[in-house]
Amino acid sequence: MRRVGLFGGSFNPPHQAHRALALQACETLALDELRWLPAGQPWQKPAGELASPEHRLAMVQTLIAGEGRFVVDNRELSRQGPSYTLDTVRELTAEQPGTDWFLVIGQDQYARFATWHGWRELLAAVTLAVAAREGQTVQVPPALAGVPHRCVVLPLPRHDINATDIRARVARGLPIAPLVGEAVARYIDQHSLYRAAPGH
């Protein structure tokens, strides 16, 4: 049975901590493939903060170049309406029956999982792979405590990198290459992304 990881997010922009988590997932879960799924309209985030779908897709492709287990799946970018992970999992399950699916998420997403669209069906369809920040333990959220689900923990080295800070650094003209890699930093500069002061 093929083992495939699903790694979604706004990737606004994608950065080295994303790549580190994806590589950790491949190793810990013995994945045959990890699919990066840039969100079209993340329903829990304000749309105004996002770079265009085309730019976010291109940045993910740039960040993961050269890693054979990584694949970019753009279905959520082309889908109309909000990006629901459940819709994606339904489509993939129909396309690739018999695959063992692992949904890679952070601890904060795990804590809020009961707010996700169709979360009970989603729990039945995938194994959750929850990234545990260094020195922290993963606790089952109270809302999920009575719901059977499969969960594995991904130990993650400490990375003090987040997209909000990266956008703020770009707006202030500060270097970001150590945070996103040379190629993504060059792409952001060439396309003048995030130059306006971020809202947060």
C-alpha contacts under 8 A as a table, 3 or more apart, distances in Angstrom:
res1	aa1	res2	aa2	distance
1	M	98	G	6.46
1	M	99	T	5.84
1	M	100	D	6.61
2	R	31	L	7.73
2	R	32	D	6.31
2	R	98	G	7.60
2	R	99	T	5.12
2	R	100	D	6.02
3	R	29	L	7.98
3	R	30	A	7.30
3	R	31	L	4.96
3	R	32	D	5.42
3	R	33	E	6.92
3	R	99	T	6.16
3	R	100	D	4.83
3	R	101	W	6.17
3	R	102	F	7.50
4	V	31	L	5.53
4	V	32	D	5.88
4	V	33	E	4.95
4	V	34	L	5.59
4	V	35	R	7.32
4	V	99	T	7.05
4	V	100	D	6.25
4	V	101	W	5.21
4	V	102	F	6.18
5	G	25	A	7.52
5	G	26	C	7.67
5	G	31	L	6.57
5	G	33	E	6.31
5	G	34	L	4.40
5	G	35	R	6.00
5	G	101	W	5.91
5	G	102	F	4.59
5	G	103	L	5.87
5	G	104	V	6.64
6	L	34	L	5.91
6	L	35	R	5.00
6	L	36	W	6.31
6	L	37	L	7.05
6	L	101	W	7.22
6	L	102	F	6.04
6	L	103	L	4.88
6	L	104	V	5.92
7	F	22	A	7.48
7	F	34	L	7.10
7	F	35	R	5.99
7	F	36	W	4.89
7	F	37	L	5.85
7	F	103	L	6.41
7	F	104	V	5.24
7	F	105	I	7.17
8	G	36	W	5.86
8	G	37	L	4.39
8	G	38	P	5.69
8	G	39	A	6.57
8	G	85	T	7.96
8	G	104	V	7.71
9	G	37	L	6.60
9	G	38	P	5.37
9	G	39	A	5.56
9	G	42	P	7.80
10	S	13	P	7.68
10	S	38	P	5.47
10	S	39	A	5.08
10	S	40	G	7.60
10	S	42	P	6.79
10	S	50	L	7.62
10	S	56	R	7.72
11	F	14	P	4.28
11	F	15	H	7.72
11	F	38	P	6.30
11	F	39	A	7.95
11	F	56	R	6.32
11	F	60	V	7.26
11	F	163	A	7.67
12	N	50	L	6.28
12	N	51	A	6.46
12	N	56	R	6.32
12	N	163	A	6.13
13	P	56	R	6.57
13	P	59	M	7.02
13	P	163	A	5.88
13	P	166	I	7.79
13	P	167	R	7.82
13	P	180	V	8.00
14	P	18	H	6.41
14	P	56	R	7.68
14	P	59	M	6.65
14	P	60	V	6.01
14	P	63	L	7.14
14	P	163	A	7.28
14	P	180	V	6.85
15	H	18	H	5.44
15	H	19	R	6.62
15	H	63	L	7.37
15	H	161	I	7.63
15	H	162	N	7.71
15	H	163	A	7.34
15	H	179	L	6.00
15	H	180	V	4.20
15	H	181	G	7.33
16	Q	19	R	4.97
16	Q	20	A	6.06
16	Q	161	I	7.68
16	Q	179	L	5.73
16	Q	180	V	5.19
16	Q	181	G	6.85
17	A	20	A	4.96
17	A	21	L	6.13
17	A	159	H	6.00
17	A	161	I	6.29
17	A	162	N	7.82
17	A	179	L	7.95
18	H	21	L	5.24
18	H	22	A	6.22
19	R	22	A	5.07
19	R	23	L	6.18
19	R	63	L	7.52
19	R	64	I	7.24
20	A	23	L	5.20
20	A	24	Q	6.12
20	A	156	L	7.99
21	L	24	Q	5.00
21	L	25	A	6.13
21	L	131	A	7.43
21	L	156	L	6.66
22	A	25	A	5.09
22	A	26	C	6.34
22	A	34	L	7.26
23	L	26	C	5.08
23	L	27	E	6.35
24	Q	27	E	5.21
24	Q	28	T	5.93
24	Q	154	L	6.98
24	Q	155	P	7.69
24	Q	156	L	7.21
25	A	28	T	5.25
25	A	29	L	5.64
25	A	30	A	7.69
25	A	31	L	7.37
25	A	104	V	7.45
25	A	129	A	7.72
25	A	154	L	6.58
26	C	29	L	5.59
26	C	30	A	5.46
26	C	31	L	4.81
26	C	32	D	7.55
26	C	33	E	7.39
26	C	34	L	6.93
26	C	69	R	7.80
27	E	30	A	5.19
27	E	31	L	6.96
28	T	154	L	6.85
31	L	34	L	6.80
31	L	69	R	7.98
32	D	69	R	6.51
33	E	69	R	4.67
33	E	70	F	6.00
33	E	71	V	7.13
34	L	69	R	5.99
34	L	70	F	5.02
34	L	71	V	6.17
35	R	70	F	6.03
35	R	71	V	4.82
35	R	72	V	5.62
35	R	73	D	6.14
36	W	60	V	7.84
36	W	70	F	7.20
36	W	71	V	6.12
36	W	72	V	4.81
36	W	73	D	5.92
37	L	72	V	6.38
37	L	73	D	5.29
37	L	74	N	6.20
37	L	75	R	7.55
37	L	76	E	6.81
38	P	53	P	7.97
38	P	56	R	7.17
38	P	57	L	6.62
38	P	60	V	7.97
38	P	73	D	7.52
38	P	74	N	6.52
38	P	76	E	6.62
38	P	77	L	6.62
39	A	42	P	5.64
39	A	76	E	5.37
39	A	77	L	5.86
39	A	83	S	5.85
40	G	53	P	6.49
40	G	76	E	5.13
40	G	77	L	3.94
40	G	78	S	6.93
40	G	79	R	7.03
40	G	82	P	7.03
40	G	83	S	5.78
41	Q	47	A	6.75
41	Q	77	L	7.59
41	Q	81	G	6.75
41	Q	82	P	4.83
41	Q	83	S	5.28
42	P	45	K	5.52
42	P	46	P	7.81
42	P	47	A	7.49
42	P	82	P	6.09
42	P	83	S	5.38
42	P	84	Y	7.79
43	W	46	P	7.69
43	W	82	P	5.36
43	W	83	S	6.37
43	W	84	Y	7.70
46	P	49	E	6.22
46	P	50	L	7.93
47	A	50	L	5.72
49	E	198	P	7.51
49	E	199	G	7.26
51	A	55	H	6.39
51	A	56	R	6.40
51	A	193	L	7.26
51	A	194	Y	7.72
52	S	55	H	5.33
52	S	56	R	6.32
53	P	56	R	5.18
53	P	57	L	6.00
53	P	77	L	6.16
54	E	57	L	5.24
54	E	58	A	6.16
55	H	58	A	5.08
55	H	59	M	6.10
56	R	59	M	5.11
56	R	60	V	6.27
57	L	60	V	5.26
57	L	61	Q	6.26
57	L	72	V	7.98
57	L	74	N	7.33
58	A	61	Q	5.07
58	A	62	T	6.12
59	M	62	T	4.95
59	M	63	L	6.08
59	M	184	V	5.91
59	M	187	Y	7.18
60	V	63	L	5.04
60	V	64	I	6.24
60	V	72	V	7.45
61	Q	64	I	5.51
61	Q	65	A	6.04
61	Q	72	V	6.75
62	T	65	A	5.44
62	T	183	A	6.54
62	T	184	V	6.19
63	L	180	V	7.61
63	L	181	G	7.29
63	L	183	A	7.20
63	L	184	V	6.27
64	I	67	E	5.96
64	I	70	F	6.63
67	E	70	F	5.69
68	G	71	V	7.77
73	D	76	E	7.84
74	N	77	L	5.37
74	N	78	S	6.71
75	R	78	S	5.37
75	R	79	R	6.17
75	R	88	T	7.70
76	E	79	R	5.10
76	E	83	S	5.91
76	E	88	T	7.36
79	R	83	S	7.45
83	S	87	D	7.94
84	Y	87	D	5.55
84	Y	88	T	6.90
84	Y	117	H	6.52
85	T	88	T	5.15
85	T	89	V	6.23
85	T	117	H	7.83
85	T	122	L	7.99
86	L	89	V	5.08
86	L	90	R	6.10
86	L	117	H	7.03
86	L	118	G	6.47
86	L	119	W	7.58
86	L	121	E	7.66
86	L	122	L	5.75
87	D	90	R	5.18
87	D	91	E	6.30
88	T	91	E	5.17
88	T	92	L	6.16
89	V	92	L	5.10
89	V	93	T	5.91
89	V	122	L	7.62
89	V	125	A	7.61
90	R	93	T	5.23
90	R	94	A	6.31
91	E	94	A	5.26
91	E	95	E	6.24
92	L	95	E	4.92
92	L	96	Q	5.85
92	L	97	P	8.00
93	T	96	Q	5.23
93	T	97	P	5.34
93	T	98	G	7.79
93	T	99	T	7.30
94	A	97	P	5.82
96	Q	99	T	6.04
100	D	126	V	7.39
101	W	125	A	7.44
101	W	126	V	5.07
101	W	127	T	6.30
102	F	126	V	5.46
102	F	127	T	4.71
102	F	128	L	5.75
102	F	129	A	6.19
103	L	126	V	6.26
103	L	127	T	6.12
103	L	128	L	4.94
103	L	129	A	5.70
104	V	128	L	6.25
104	V	129	A	4.68
104	V	130	V	6.04
104	V	131	A	7.37
105	I	109	Q	6.08
105	I	110	Y	6.75
105	I	128	L	7.19
105	I	129	A	6.17
105	I	130	V	5.11
105	I	131	A	6.26
106	G	109	Q	5.26
106	G	110	Y	6.31
106	G	130	V	5.40
106	G	131	A	4.90
106	G	132	A	7.20
107	Q	110	Y	4.98
107	Q	111	A	6.19
107	Q	130	V	6.01
107	Q	131	A	6.05
107	Q	132	A	6.39
107	Q	138	V	6.85
108	D	111	A	5.13
108	D	112	R	6.50
109	Q	112	R	5.15
109	Q	113	F	5.81
110	Y	113	F	4.95
110	Y	130	V	6.99
110	Y	140	V	7.97
110	Y	141	P	7.22
111	A	114	A	7.87
111	A	140	V	7.54
111	A	141	P	5.30
112	R	115	T	5.68
112	R	116	W	7.43
112	R	141	P	7.81
113	F	116	W	5.42
113	F	119	W	6.79
114	A	119	W	6.00
114	A	120	R	7.95
114	A	143	A	6.33
114	A	144	L	7.02
115	T	119	W	7.34
116	W	119	W	5.24
118	G	121	E	5.62
118	G	122	L	6.25
119	W	122	L	4.88
119	W	123	L	6.04
120	R	123	L	5.14
120	R	124	A	6.50
121	E	124	A	5.22
121	E	125	A	6.45
122	L	125	A	5.13
122	L	126	V	6.37
123	L	126	V	5.72
123	L	127	T	7.12
123	L	128	L	7.59
123	L	149	H	5.82
123	L	150	R	7.58
124	A	149	H	6.60
126	V	150	R	7.50
127	T	149	H	7.29
127	T	150	R	4.87
127	T	151	C	5.60
127	T	152	V	7.38
128	L	149	H	8.00
128	L	150	R	6.15
128	L	151	C	4.61
128	L	152	V	6.25
129	A	151	C	5.86
129	A	152	V	4.91
129	A	153	V	5.65
129	A	154	L	6.30
130	V	138	V	7.65
130	V	151	C	7.14
130	V	152	V	6.28
130	V	153	V	4.94
130	V	154	L	5.71
131	A	153	V	5.96
131	A	154	L	4.56
131	A	155	P	6.10
131	A	156	L	6.13
132	A	135	G	7.94
132	A	136	Q	6.09
132	A	137	T	6.41
132	A	138	V	6.24
132	A	153	V	6.40
132	A	154	L	5.81
132	A	155	P	5.20
132	A	156	L	5.73
133	R	136	Q	5.53
133	R	137	T	7.89
133	R	155	P	6.75
133	R	156	L	5.34
133	R	157	P	6.69
133	R	158	R	6.33
134	E	155	P	6.97
134	E	156	L	5.93
134	E	157	P	5.54
134	E	158	R	5.47
138	V	153	V	7.32
140	V	144	L	6.52
140	V	145	A	6.01
141	P	144	L	5.39
141	P	145	A	6.19
142	P	145	A	5.09
142	P	146	G	7.92
143	A	146	G	7.26
143	A	147	V	7.97
144	L	147	V	5.15
144	L	148	P	7.86
145	A	148	P	7.80
161	I	165	D	7.38
161	I	166	I	7.70
161	I	179	L	6.66
162	N	165	D	5.67
162	N	166	I	6.46
163	A	166	I	4.95
163	A	167	R	6.17
164	T	167	R	5.29
164	T	168	A	6.29
164	T	198	P	7.94
164	T	200	H	7.10
165	D	168	A	4.97
165	D	169	R	6.11
166	I	169	R	5.05
166	I	170	V	6.29
166	I	176	I	6.62
166	I	179	L	7.55
167	R	170	V	5.14
167	R	171	A	6.25
167	R	194	Y	5.64
167	R	195	R	7.96
167	R	198	P	6.54
168	A	171	A	5.07
168	A	172	R	6.33
168	A	194	Y	7.85
168	A	197	A	6.78
168	A	198	P	6.00
169	R	172	R	5.11
169	R	173	G	6.15
169	R	174	L	4.99
169	R	175	P	7.00
169	R	176	I	6.98
170	V	173	G	4.98
170	V	174	L	5.72
170	V	175	P	7.15
170	V	176	I	7.13
170	V	194	Y	6.14
170	V	195	R	6.07
171	A	174	L	7.67
171	A	194	Y	6.05
171	A	195	R	4.59
171	A	196	A	5.71
171	A	197	A	5.22
171	A	198	P	7.09
172	R	195	R	7.94
172	R	197	A	7.76
175	P	178	P	7.82
176	I	179	L	5.32
176	I	180	V	6.32
176	I	181	G	7.75
176	I	185	A	6.24
177	A	180	V	5.31
177	A	181	G	4.72
177	A	182	E	4.90
177	A	183	A	7.97
177	A	184	V	7.52
177	A	185	A	5.20
178	P	181	G	5.59
178	P	182	E	7.37
180	V	183	A	7.93
180	V	184	V	5.86
180	V	185	A	6.17
181	G	184	V	5.68
181	G	185	A	6.16
182	E	185	A	5.16
182	E	186	R	6.09
183	A	186	R	5.12
183	A	187	Y	6.27
184	V	187	Y	4.94
184	V	188	I	6.19
185	A	188	I	5.19
185	A	189	D	6.24
186	R	189	D	5.11
186	R	190	Q	6.02
187	Y	190	Q	5.12
187	Y	191	H	6.19
188	I	191	H	5.41
188	I	192	S	5.88
188	I	193	L	5.17
188	I	194	Y	7.73
189	D	192	S	5.03
189	D	193	L	6.61
192	S	195	R	6.09
194	Y	197	A	7.29
194	Y	198	P	7.19
